[in-house]
Amino acid sequence: MQGDGQPRINLLSYLQEEAAQKRELRQKLIAVVAINIMLVCAAAVSWWSQHQQVIAWEKENQHLQEQVESLRKIAAAIGSSSDQEARELSLRKSWLAKLERERTLDPGQLEEIYALSIPDITISQINMKNSGEITIKGYADNQRDLIAFLERLENEDFVKDISNVASKRNSQTGEISFTLVMAGEMTDR
């Protein structure tokens, strides 16, 4: 007790506890930022990989079309093509048909999907299959934002049908994680 009659309180333990809580909050914030950066990087790498694959297929397709045209001109000049030329032409046509069947969504359509997402939607992953099926995984602040995002997707020309939507609410953070599967239109090039 001091001379003025007031008891003295030791605040050191409270200050240490407050500093520890601030450190813990800062570490959580850094972890969340790092995870978001990694997710954005993963999405960018996935998009870039798909884009490079499409470019390679387009070049191969163009090269094969040029070869088919060249062979067609040679065959017309000769009048009748030999069995070997006919087999080559048939083989090249089958390659062309195969490449046409393997066509995928245009990378520009992926950019449109990202542009559709509203501020409270985070898209963590987009997977595409050659059949045109697109799977999107992400997070939303609430169900209303998820529904708004789905309505925007349904209005897009390249979306045929949204076949499956699964969502789960995190009871601690209130965040909604979702997975949706939709059928996309193949691009016409």
Buried (B, 14 or more C-beta within 10 A) or exposed (E): EEEEEEEEEEEEEEEEEEEEEEEEEEEEEEEEEEEEEEBEEEBEEBBEEBBEEBEEBEEEBEEBEEBBEEBEEEBEEEEEBEEEBEEBBEEBEEBBEEBEEEBBBBBEBBEBBEEBBEEBBBBBEBEBEEEBBBBBBBBBBEEEBBEBBBEBBEEBEBBBEBEEBEBEBEEEEEBBBBBBBBBBBBBEE
